[in-house]
C-alpha cells in the first residue's frame, strides 16, 4: 500500500468530496436565508463564478499533468542511475503522493462546485462558500507545486537516495530487534529436542505460490502454534524466493499441520519483488547495487561508491553493537513455538563488502575506505567472533590490494589502513563481552 501512487490521492479526493458536501450544504442554507456568510466569502454572480471555476479546473489539471510528467521523468532517471530496484523508494515517497493528491483533489472540488452553480432552488444559485474554498485550494496547490519542485530536485540527488536507504536499513534493523524474541520464562523442550522432533516427525507445509517472501506475521503464528500445542519451523525468511510446492515450513506434531497451514497462508505475504519489511539484507543489496554501478567502467564514479561504503559501515556498526535475534520465538508460557532462519552478522558483512571489494579491484581508494569502515565497525563489535569475522574481511582486502594494485605507494597506504583494522580487532577482542 505504501509503494503506490494512488493510495494517498484517492484518500485526498474522498476528503474533498466530503468537504464539498459540507460547503454545498452551507451554501444552500445561506441561499435560503437560514444563515449569513461573511462578506469576504461573496464571489460575484453565477457567470463570474463559472468563469473562475473553469479557469481553476483547467489550470490545475494542466499542472497536474506536468507533475505526473516530472514524476515519470524522475522515475526514469532513478532507474537508469540507481537501478530498477530503487524505483519503489521513489514511488512510495509521501511528498510525491501528496502533491499529486493535492492537484487532483483541487480539480475534483472545482468541477463539483462548477456543477452546482445554478442548481439550487433558483436558477441563479451561486455556491459562494464552495467557490471561495476552490480558490483557497488553488493557492494551496501553488504552494505545494513550489515544494514539489524543490523536493524532486533534492530527492534525485544521489546522496539523498543513499542516506534514505541507510535510514530504511536502520528502521528495519530496529524492528528486527523488537520482534526478535518471545515472552515468558523459558520452559518445555530445549531447542535441540524440538529440532530433532521436527526432523523426525514433522509434517511439511508446502508453499502455495512462487515469489519473494515479503513478510511473516510472527505473532499470529505464535498464537496458532500455542493454541495447537505445536512448533513451527520456517524454512525460509523474508527476502528468500519461494517455489510453489516446495517446503515452506515444518510442523510438529503432524496432526497440527492442517490448522497451521491455514494460518500460515494468512500470516505471510509473497510478492514478485523484495521489500525492506523484515529484510535488512535488501537495504544492503540496494546500497551495494549503487556502488557496483558507480564502479563500473561505464560510470566510473568512485566518490559515489565511497559514499555508499560509508553508509554501509554506519549501518553495520549499529548492528554489531548488540547480538542479532536467534530466530527462536516463544509463547506466553516460554515454550518454543516458532523457529525461523536467523539473520547472521556474517551474512550481512559479506553482503556489504564482498561484491564491492570485487568490483573495486585495483582501486586503492575503495580498499582504504572499506578498511576504515571495518575499523569503525570493530569499535562497536559485541563479540570476539564478530571481531574475527571483520578481521578476515580486512585480510581479503589486503590480499586483493597486493594482487591488483601496481603502485607500491598505494599498496603501502592500503597496508597502513589494514594495520588500523588489526589494532581495532585487538581492542575488540580484549573488550568485555556485551551484556
C-alpha positions as CSV (number, residue, x, y, z in Angstrom):
1,X,0.0,0.0,0.0
2,X,2.8,2.4,0.8
3,X,4.5,1.8,-2.6
4,X,1.6,3.1,-4.7
5,X,0.9,6.4,-6.3
6,X,-2.9,6.1,-6.0
7,X,-3.5,5.5,-2.3
8,X,-2.9,9.0,-0.9
9,X,-4.5,10.8,-3.9
10,X,-7.6,8.6,-3.5
11,X,-7.9,9.4,0.2
12,X,-7.5,13.1,-0.5
13,X,-10.1,13.0,-3.3
14,X,-12.5,11.3,-0.9
15,X,-11.8,14.1,1.6
16,X,-12.6,16.9,-0.8
17,X,-15.8,15.2,-1.8
18,X,-16.8,15.3,1.8
19,X,-15.6,18.9,2.1
20,X,-17.7,19.9,-0.9
21,X,-20.8,18.2,0.6
22,X,-20.3,20.4,3.7
23,X,-19.7,23.7,1.8
24,X,-22.6,23.0,-0.6
25,X,-24.9,22.4,2.4
26,X,-23.8,25.7,3.9
27,X,-24.3,27.4,0.6
28,X,-27.8,26.0,0.3
29,X,-28.6,27.2,3.8
30,X,-27.2,30.7,3.1
31,X,-29.3,30.8,-0.1
32,X,-32.5,30.1,1.7
33,X,-31.7,32.7,4.4
34,X,-31.0,30.3,7.3
35,X,-27.6,31.7,7.9
36,X,-25.4,34.6,6.6
37,X,-22.0,34.1,5.2
38,X,-19.1,36.6,6.0
39,X,-18.6,39.4,3.5
40,X,-15.3,38.1,2.3
41,X,-17.0,34.9,1.0
42,X,-19.0,36.7,-1.6
43,X,-17.6,36.0,-5.1
44,X,-19.9,37.7,-7.6
45,X,-22.7,36.3,-9.8
46,X,-23.2,32.9,-11.4
47,X,-21.4,33.8,-14.7
48,X,-18.4,35.2,-12.8
49,X,-18.2,32.1,-10.6
50,X,-18.4,29.8,-13.6
51,X,-15.5,31.5,-15.3
52,X,-13.4,31.4,-12.1
53,X,-14.1,27.7,-11.5
54,X,-13.5,26.8,-15.2
55,X,-10.1,28.6,-15.1
56,X,-9.2,26.9,-11.8
57,X,-10.1,23.4,-13.1
58,X,-8.3,23.9,-16.4
59,X,-5.1,25.3,-14.8
60,X,-5.0,22.8,-12.0
61,X,-5.4,19.7,-14.3
62,X,-2.7,21.1,-16.6
63,X,-0.3,21.5,-13.8
64,X,-1.3,18.0,-12.5
65,X,-0.2,16.7,-15.9
66,X,3.1,18.4,-15.5
67,X,3.5,17.0,-12.1
68,X,2.9,13.5,-13.4
69,X,5.4,14.1,-16.2
70,X,8.1,15.3,-13.8
71,X,7.4,12.2,-11.6
72,X,7.7,9.8,-14.5
73,X,11.0,11.6,-15.5
74,X,12.3,11.3,-12.0
75,X,11.5,7.6,-12.0
76,X,13.2,7.1,-15.3
77,X,16.3,8.9,-14.1
78,X,16.3,6.8,-10.9
79,X,16.0,3.6,-12.9
80,X,19.0,4.5,-15.1
81,X,21.2,5.9,-12.4
82,X,20.4,3.9,-9.3
83,X,18.9,0.7,-10.7
84,X,15.3,-0.5,-11.2
85,X,15.1,-1.8,-7.6
86,X,15.3,1.8,-6.4
87,X,12.1,2.8,-8.2
88,X,10.0,1.7,-5.3
89,X,11.8,4.1,-3.0
90,X,10.6,7.0,-5.2
91,X,7.1,5.7,-5.8
92,X,6.4,5.4,-2.0
93,X,7.7,8.9,-1.4
94,X,5.0,10.6,0.6
95,X,5.8,14.1,-0.8
96,X,5.1,13.0,-4.4
97,X,1.9,11.3,-3.4
98,X,0.6,14.3,-1.5
99,X,1.5,16.6,-4.4
100,X,-0.4,14.5,-6.9
101,X,-3.3,14.2,-4.5
102,X,-3.5,18.0,-3.9
103,X,-3.8,18.8,-7.6
104,X,-6.3,16.1,-8.4
105,X,-8.4,17.0,-5.3
106,X,-8.4,20.7,-6.2
107,X,-9.6,19.7,-9.7
108,X,-12.3,17.4,-8.4
109,X,-13.6,20.1,-6.0
110,X,-13.6,22.7,-8.6
111,X,-15.6,20.5,-11.0
112,X,-18.1,19.7,-8.3
113,X,-18.5,23.4,-7.4
114,X,-18.9,24.2,-11.1
115,X,-21.7,21.7,-11.5
116,X,-23.6,23.2,-8.5
117,X,-23.8,26.7,-10.0
118,X,-27.4,27.3,-10.9
119,X,-28.6,24.0,-9.5
120,X,-30.1,25.5,-6.3
121,X,-33.7,26.3,-5.6
122,X,-33.3,29.3,-8.0
123,X,-31.6,29.3,-11.4
124,X,-29.2,32.0,-10.3
125,X,-27.9,30.0,-7.3
126,X,-24.2,30.7,-6.6
127,X,-22.2,28.4,-4.2
128,X,-20.2,31.3,-2.7
129,X,-18.5,29.3,0.0
130,X,-17.6,26.5,-2.4
131,X,-16.1,28.9,-4.9
132,X,-14.1,30.6,-2.1
133,X,-12.8,27.2,-0.9
134,X,-11.9,26.3,-4.5
135,X,-9.8,29.5,-4.7
136,X,-8.1,28.7,-1.4
137,X,-7.3,25.1,-2.6
138,X,-5.8,26.7,-5.7
139,X,-3.5,28.8,-3.6
140,X,-2.5,25.7,-1.5
141,X,-1.8,23.9,-4.8
142,X,0.6,26.6,-5.9
143,X,2.4,26.3,-2.6
144,X,2.6,22.5,-2.9
145,X,3.9,22.9,-6.5
146,X,6.8,25.0,-5.2
147,X,7.5,22.4,-2.6
148,X,7.4,19.6,-5.2
149,X,9.9,21.3,-7.4
150,X,12.3,21.6,-4.5
151,X,11.5,18.1,-3.3
152,X,12.2,16.5,-6.6
153,X,15.5,18.4,-7.1
154,X,16.6,17.2,-3.7
155,X,15.3,13.6,-3.8
156,X,17.1,12.7,-7.1
157,X,20.4,13.7,-5.6
158,X,22.4,10.6,-5.1
159,X,23.4,11.5,-1.5
160,X,19.8,11.8,-0.6
161,X,18.9,8.4,-2.1
162,X,21.8,6.7,-0.3
163,X,21.1,8.3,3.0
164,X,17.4,7.4,2.6
165,X,18.2,3.7,2.0
166,X,20.5,3.7,5.0
167,X,17.7,5.2,7.2
168,X,15.4,2.4,5.9
169,X,18.1,-0.1,6.9
170,X,18.3,1.3,10.4
171,X,14.5,1.2,10.8
172,X,14.3,-2.4,9.6
173,X,17.1,-3.5,12.0
174,X,15.3,-1.8,14.9
175,X,12.1,-3.6,14.0
176,X,14.1,-6.9,13.8
177,X,15.4,-6.4,17.3
178,X,12.0,-5.5,18.6
179,X,10.5,-8.7,17.2
180,X,13.5,-10.9,18.0
181,X,12.3,-13.0,20.9
182,X,9.2,-14.3,22.6
183,X,8.0,-13.5,26.1
184,X,7.8,-15.6,29.2
185,X,10.2,-17.8,31.1
186,X,12.0,-20.5,29.0
187,X,10.2,-23.8,29.6
188,X,9.5,-27.0,27.8
189,X,11.7,-29.0,25.4
190,X,15.1,-27.5,24.5
191,X,15.9,-26.3,21.0
192,X,17.9,-29.5,20.3
193,X,15.0,-31.7,21.3
194,X,12.5,-29.6,19.3
195,X,14.7,-29.7,16.2
196,X,15.1,-33.4,16.5
197,X,11.3,-34.0,16.7
198,X,10.7,-31.6,13.8
199,X,13.2,-33.5,11.6
200,X,11.9,-36.9,12.6
201,X,8.2,-36.4,12.9
202,X,7.4,-33.0,11.5
203,X,4.9,-32.5,8.7
204,X,5.9,-30.4,5.6
205,X,3.9,-27.3,4.7
206,X,4.4,-26.5,1.1
207,X,4.5,-23.0,-0.5
208,X,1.2,-22.3,-2.3
209,X,2.7,-19.8,-4.7
210,X,6.0,-18.7,-6.1
211,X,7.6,-15.4,-5.4
212,X,9.6,-13.5,-2.8
213,X,8.6,-13.9,0.8
214,X,8.0,-10.3,1.9
215,X,6.7,-10.6,5.4
216,X,5.8,-13.1,8.1
217,X,3.2,-12.5,10.8
218,X,5.1,-13.9,13.7
219,X,2.6,-13.0,16.4
220,X,-0.2,-14.8,14.5
221,X,2.0,-17.9,14.0
222,X,3.0,-17.9,17.7
223,X,-0.7,-17.7,18.6
224,X,-1.9,-20.6,16.4
225,X,1.1,-22.7,17.4
226,X,0.3,-22.1,21.1
227,X,-3.4,-23.0,20.6
228,X,-2.5,-26.2,18.7
229,X,0.4,-27.1,21.1
230,X,2.6,-27.2,18.0
231,X,6.0,-26.0,16.9
232,X,6.6,-24.3,13.6
233,X,9.9,-24.2,11.8
234,X,10.0,-21.7,8.9
235,X,12.4,-22.9,6.3
236,X,12.6,-19.5,4.6
237,X,12.7,-16.0,5.8
238,X,11.7,-12.6,4.3
239,X,13.8,-11.9,1.2
240,X,14.1,-15.6,0.2
241,X,12.4,-16.8,-3.0
242,X,9.7,-19.4,-2.6
243,X,8.9,-22.1,-5.2
244,X,5.3,-23.3,-5.4
245,X,5.1,-26.8,-4.0
246,X,8.5,-26.7,-2.3
247,X,8.7,-26.9,1.6
248,X,7.9,-23.6,3.3
249,X,7.7,-24.9,6.9
250,X,7.8,-27.9,9.2
251,X,5.2,-28.5,11.8
252,X,5.3,-30.8,14.8
253,X,3.2,-32.7,15.8
254,X,1.9,-33.6,12.3
255,X,-1.7,-33.6,13.5
256,X,-1.5,-29.8,13.8
257,X,-0.3,-29.3,10.2
258,X,-3.8,-28.6,8.6
259,X,-4.5,-25.8,11.1
260,X,-1.0,-24.3,10.8
261,X,-1.2,-24.5,7.1
262,X,-4.3,-22.4,7.0
263,X,-2.8,-19.9,9.5
264,X,0.4,-19.7,7.6
265,X,-1.4,-18.8,4.4
266,X,-2.8,-15.8,6.1
267,X,0.3,-14.9,8.1
268,X,2.8,-14.5,5.3
269,X,3.0,-12.2,2.3
270,X,4.5,-13.3,-1.1
271,X,5.1,-10.9,-4.0
272,X,7.1,-10.5,-7.1
273,X,9.8,-8.3,-5.5
274,X,11.7,-8.0,-2.3
275,X,10.8,-5.3,0.3
276,X,12.5,-3.8,3.3
277,X,9.9,-5.3,5.6
278,X,11.8,-7.8,7.9
279,X,14.6,-7.9,5.3
280,X,17.5,-5.7,6.3
281,X,19.7,-7.5,3.7
282,X,17.7,-5.9,0.9
283,X,18.8,-2.4,2.0
284,X,22.4,-3.6,2.0
285,X,21.8,-5.0,-1.5
286,X,20.5,-1.7,-2.7
287,X,23.5,0.2,-1.4
288,X,25.8,-2.4,-2.9
289,X,24.0,-2.1,-6.3
290,X,24.5,1.6,-6.4
291,X,28.2,1.1,-5.5
292,X,28.6,-1.5,-8.3
293,X,27.0,0.8,-10.9
294,X,29.3,3.6,-9.7
295,X,32.4,1.4,-10.0
296,X,31.5,0.1,-13.5
297,X,33.7,1.3,-16.4
298,X,30.6,3.0,-18.0
299,X,30.0,5.3,-14.9
300,X,33.4,5.4,-13.1
301,X,32.1,7.4,-10.2
302,X,34.4,6.4,-7.3
303,X,33.1,9.1,-4.9
304,X,29.6,7.6,-5.1
305,X,30.9,4.2,-4.2
306,X,32.8,5.7,-1.3
307,X,29.6,7.4,-0.1
308,X,27.8,4.0,-0.2
309,X,30.7,2.3,1.7
310,X,30.4,4.9,4.5
311,X,26.7,4.3,4.9
312,X,27.2,0.5,4.8
313,X,29.8,0.9,7.6
314,X,27.4,3.1,9.6
315,X,24.6,0.5,9.4
316,X,26.8,-2.4,10.3
317,X,28.3,-0.5,13.2
318,X,24.8,-0.3,14.7
319,X,24.1,-4.0,14.0
320,X,27.4,-5.0,15.6
321,X,26.7,-3.2,18.9
322,X,24.3,-6.0,20.1
323,X,23.7,-9.6,19.3
324,X,21.2,-10.3,16.5
325,X,18.0,-12.2,17.4
326,X,18.4,-16.0,17.2
327,X,15.1,-16.6,15.4
328,X,13.5,-18.5,18.3
329,X,10.1,-17.2,19.3
330,X,8.4,-18.5,22.5
331,X,4.8,-18.4,23.6
332,X,3.4,-16.9,26.7
333,X,4.4,-19.9,28.8
334,X,8.0,-19.8,27.5
335,X,7.7,-22.8,25.2
336,X,9.3,-22.7,21.8
337,X,6.6,-22.1,19.2
338,X,8.2,-20.7,16.1
339,X,11.7,-21.1,14.7
340,X,12.8,-19.1,11.7
341,X,16.2,-18.8,9.9
342,X,18.1,-16.2,11.7
343,X,19.9,-13.3,10.1
344,X,23.6,-13.6,10.8
345,X,26.2,-10.9,11.2
346,X,28.4,-12.9,8.8
347,X,25.8,-12.8,6.1
348,X,25.3,-9.0,6.4
349,X,29.1,-8.3,6.4
350,X,29.7,-10.5,3.3
351,X,26.8,-8.8,1.5
352,X,28.2,-5.4,2.3
353,X,31.8,-6.0,1.5
354,X,32.4,-8.9,-0.9
355,X,30.9,-7.6,-4.1
356,X,32.2,-4.0,-3.6
357,X,35.7,-5.4,-3.0
358,X,35.5,-7.5,-6.2
359,X,34.1,-4.6,-8.3
360,X,36.8,-2.2,-6.9
361,X,39.7,-4.4,-7.8
362,X,42.8,-2.4,-8.4
363,X,41.3,0.8,-6.8
364,X,43.2,1.7,-3.6
365,X,40.6,4.4,-2.6
366,X,37.9,1.7,-2.4
367,X,40.1,-0.7,-0.4
368,X,41.2,2.0,2.0
369,X,37.6,3.2,2.6
370,X,36.4,-0.3,3.3
371,X,39.3,-0.9,5.7
372,X,38.5,2.4,7.5
373,X,34.9,1.4,7.9
374,X,35.8,-2.1,9.1
375,X,37.8,-0.4,11.9
376,X,34.8,1.7,12.8
377,X,32.6,-1.5,13.0
378,X,35.2,-3.2,15.1
379,X,35.0,-0.4,17.7
380,X,31.3,-1.4,18.3
381,X,31.7,-5.2,17.9
382,X,29.8,-7.1,20.6
383,X,31.8,-10.3,20.5
384,X,35.2,-11.8,19.6
385,X,33.5,-13.8,16.8
386,X,32.4,-10.6,15.1
387,X,35.9,-9.2,15.5
388,X,37.5,-12.2,13.9
389,X,35.0,-12.1,11.0
390,X,35.7,-8.5,10.3
391,X,39.5,-9.1,10.5
392,X,39.1,-11.8,7.9
393,X,37.4,-9.3,5.6
394,X,40.3,-6.9,6.1
395,X,42.8,-9.7,5.2
396,X,40.9,-10.4,2.0
397,X,41.0,-6.7,1.1
398,X,44.8,-6.6,1.8
399,X,45.4,-9.6,-0.4
400,X,43.3,-8.1,-3.2
401,X,45.4,-5.0,-3.0
402,X,48.6,-6.8,-3.1
403,X,47.4,-8.7,-6.2
404,X,45.8,-5.9,-8.2
405,X,47.4,-2.6,-7.2
406,X,50.6,-2.0,-9.2
407,X,51.9,1.1,-7.4
408,X,54.0,0.3,-4.3
409,X,53.0,3.6,-2.5
410,X,49.3,2.8,-3.0
411,X,49.8,-0.7,-1.5
412,X,51.6,0.9,1.5
413,X,48.5,3.1,2.1
414,X,46.3,0.1,2.0
415,X,48.6,-1.8,4.3
416,X,48.5,1.2,6.8
417,X,44.7,1.1,6.8
418,X,44.9,-2.7,7.3
419,X,47.1,-2.1,10.3
420,X,44.4,0.1,11.8
421,X,41.9,-2.7,11.4
422,X,44.2,-5.2,13.2
423,X,44.7,-2.7,16.0
424,X,40.9,-2.3,16.3
425,X,40.5,-6.0,16.2
426,X,42.9,-6.4,19.1
427,X,40.9,-3.8,21.1
428,X,37.7,-5.6,20.4
429,X,39.0,-9.0,21.5
430,X,40.1,-7.5,24.8
431,X,36.8,-5.7,25.3
432,X,34.5,-7.3,27.9
433,X,31.6,-9.1,26.2
434,X,28.4,-7.1,25.9
435,X,25.8,-8.0,28.5
